[in-house]
Amino acid sequence: MQGKDHYTEESVQLAKFCKALAHPARITILKLLFSREECICSDIVREIPLAQSTVSRHLKELKTAGLIQGNITPPQIKYCINRQNWAQARKQLEKFFE
C-alpha cells in the first residue's frame, strides 16, 4: 500500500491534532480558551501579542483540526473548545504514549 491507504483513520486524525498543536501561539490560544467559556478573536488579540490576521490563521488551523469551534453571532464568531474532539485527541495521545 502507498499513501493515505497505508494509514489508519486514527493515525490521520492524531496527525491533524498534533499538527494543530505544533505551534506555541496555538497552545497559548487553547490555554486561553480553556480558561473561558468562549471568546472572540479581538479578545484573543488583546491577550496575545500577535496581529489579528495571525491570530485568525491560528484559529483557522485549530478549527480545521476540530479542536475548537466557532459559533457565529453576527458580526462576530465566538470561539470555544470543541470538548468532544478535545476528549478524542486526549484519548488518542494517551494511547500513543502508552
C-alpha positions as CSV (number, residue, x, y, z in Angstrom):
1,M,0.0,0.0,0.0
2,Q,1.1,3.6,-0.6
3,G,0.0,7.0,0.5
4,K,-3.1,7.5,2.6
5,D,-4.3,3.9,2.1
6,H,-1.5,2.8,4.4
7,Y,-2.6,4.9,7.4
8,T,-5.4,4.2,9.7
9,E,-8.1,6.8,10.2
10,E,-7.0,7.1,13.8
11,S,-3.4,7.9,12.7
12,V,-4.6,10.5,10.3
13,Q,-6.7,12.2,12.9
14,L,-4.0,12.1,15.5
15,A,-1.6,13.7,13.0
16,K,-4.2,16.5,12.4
17,F,-4.4,17.1,16.1
18,C,-0.7,17.1,16.5
19,K,-0.2,19.5,13.6
20,A,-2.6,21.9,15.2
21,L,-0.8,21.7,18.5
22,A,2.6,22.2,16.9
23,H,2.8,26.0,17.4
24,P,3.3,27.9,20.6
25,A,0.7,30.5,19.6
26,R,-1.9,27.8,19.2
27,I,-1.1,26.3,22.6
28,T,-1.5,29.7,24.1
29,I,-4.8,30.2,22.3
30,L,-6.0,26.8,23.6
31,K,-5.0,27.7,27.1
32,L,-6.9,31.0,26.9
33,L,-10.0,29.2,25.5
34,F,-9.8,26.6,28.3
35,S,-9.9,29.4,30.9
36,R,-13.0,31.0,29.4
37,E,-16.3,29.6,28.2
38,E,-15.9,31.4,24.8
39,C,-14.2,34.5,23.3
40,I,-14.0,36.4,20.1
41,C,-10.8,37.0,18.0
42,S,-10.3,40.5,19.3
43,D,-10.3,39.2,22.9
44,I,-7.5,36.8,22.0
45,V,-5.6,39.6,20.2
46,R,-5.7,41.6,23.4
47,E,-4.2,38.7,25.3
48,I,-1.6,37.5,22.8
49,P,0.9,39.9,21.2
50,L,0.1,38.9,17.6
51,A,-1.7,40.7,14.8
52,Q,-5.4,40.0,14.3
53,S,-4.7,38.3,10.9
54,T,-2.1,36.0,12.5
55,V,-4.5,35.0,15.3
56,S,-7.2,34.4,12.7
57,R,-4.9,32.0,10.9
58,H,-4.1,30.1,14.1
59,L,-7.8,29.9,14.9
60,K,-8.5,28.5,11.5
61,E,-5.9,25.8,12.0
62,L,-7.3,24.8,15.3
63,K,-10.8,24.8,13.9
64,T,-9.8,22.7,10.9
65,A,-8.3,20.2,13.2
66,G,-11.6,20.2,15.2
67,L,-10.0,21.3,18.5
68,I,-12.1,24.4,18.6
69,Q,-15.4,25.5,17.2
70,G,-16.9,28.8,16.3
71,N,-20.4,30.0,16.9
72,I,-21.4,32.7,14.6
73,T,-23.2,35.6,16.4
74,P,-23.2,38.4,13.8
75,P,-21.0,40.3,13.4
76,Q,-18.6,38.1,15.4
77,I,-17.6,34.5,15.8
78,K,-17.3,33.3,19.3
79,Y,-14.7,30.5,19.7
80,C,-14.6,27.8,22.3
81,I,-13.0,24.4,22.9
82,N,-14.7,21.5,21.0
83,R,-15.0,19.3,24.1
84,Q,-15.9,16.2,22.2
85,N,-13.0,16.4,19.8
86,W,-10.6,17.5,22.6
87,A,-11.5,14.4,24.5
88,Q,-10.8,12.3,21.4
89,A,-7.5,14.0,20.9
90,R,-6.5,13.4,24.5
91,K,-7.5,9.8,24.4
92,Q,-5.5,9.2,21.1
93,L,-2.5,11.0,22.6
94,E,-2.6,8.9,25.8
95,K,-2.9,5.7,23.7
96,F,0.0,6.8,21.6
97,F,2.2,7.5,24.6
98,E,1.4,4.2,26.3
